[in-house]
Amino acid sequence: MHRIHFTSDDLARVRVAATLGPMAETLFSLTALRGRSGEATFGAWRRRARAGLDSRYAVLGAVLPPGGPSFDLANLAGPGRDFAESAENFLARSRHAVRAELDYYADHHGRVPAALAALVDSPAARRELLSRVESYHQAAVEPHWNRIQAHLAAERTRRGTIMLDQGVDGLLSTLHPDIRWAPPTLYIRNGDETPAELTLDGRGLLLVSSFFLRVPTVMYDPRSLTGGFLFYPAALGAEQAASVWTTGTSSSALAGLLGRTRAAILTAIADGVTGTGVLARRLDVSSAAVSQHTAVLREAGLITTLRHHGTVQHHPTPTGLALLDRPDTPHAGP
């Protein structure tokens, strides 16, 4: 049992995030990949993901060894809007921070695998680990990331509504059956992990929902100035999970609905290509053609257009993003 002790300052600094980003969720997915529970929610995904693994991914087993704590790469990498941002965070981490994680790992497992021990001093070893994690991410998580992110964003919105209606007390009381709020202490049932008494000392707590983690998990560094992280399982039913694993709107179906060029323009705008000239160059059509197609998309309510000092910027509407099966937010992090 973990016990997190709050002061009034800590309660004022409770925040809610949808996710730490794709790298963190990819690392959390290793727990679901190894486990056997949750067949209705993760079974189909688990079988497909396992089929793509080979000896190149053995290092992932070292990151998450059976029994005991993992090498906390998610904590070292921190929040990131995309995989690359978290990777850069990890590459910039000090030798001391990485060694501290490995010392904790060794205390619980007796030894540190050579592939992880080299992470302290070798940038090449860090890049190799990141390469393996990213390759796994691209195969197992990235195809579903837009829907996972949308699900976590909806979870954050739900938590925000609870906090508005019931305050922080209601928020902390309804996170998960394994989390119990008895002011001023939050009790987290942690399975076989070593129990801990955590004092936030006015730094607050960031609550982060997770798609893949099915038990609450605490990340806490008493030396950090930003407080702790509590990852809690986002509400996830079998039907919701099934909708995540299905593919999104196919490009051919979208082209059939909108026309090939308009579908490509809408997709490019959702990807962040907002200027008429850039769109024309990307799609190899004239600027006049882009203007005609964006006018149709705008009239259909799929994009909005802003004009400022002679420049034109197009942005997708929530309806346009929904049509593309994209989350209605560019970044759902802290």
Secondary structure, 3 states (H helix, E strand, C coil): CEEEECCHHHHHCEEEECCCCHHHHHHHHHHHHHCCCCHHHHHHHHHHHHHCCCHHHHHHHHHCCCCCCCCCHHHHHCCCCCHHHHHHHHHHCCHHHHHHHHHHHHHHHCCCCHHHHCCCCCHHHHHHHHHHHHHHHHHHCHHHHHHHHHHHHHHHHHHHHHHHHHHHHHHHHCCCCCEEEECCEEEECCCCCCCEEEECCCCCEEEEEECCCCCCEEECCCCCCCCEEEEEECCCCHHHHHHHHCCCCCHHHHHHHHCHHHHHHHHHHHCCCCEHHHHHHHHCCCHHHHHHHHHHHHHCCCEEEEEECCEEEEEECHHHHHHCCCCCCCCCCC
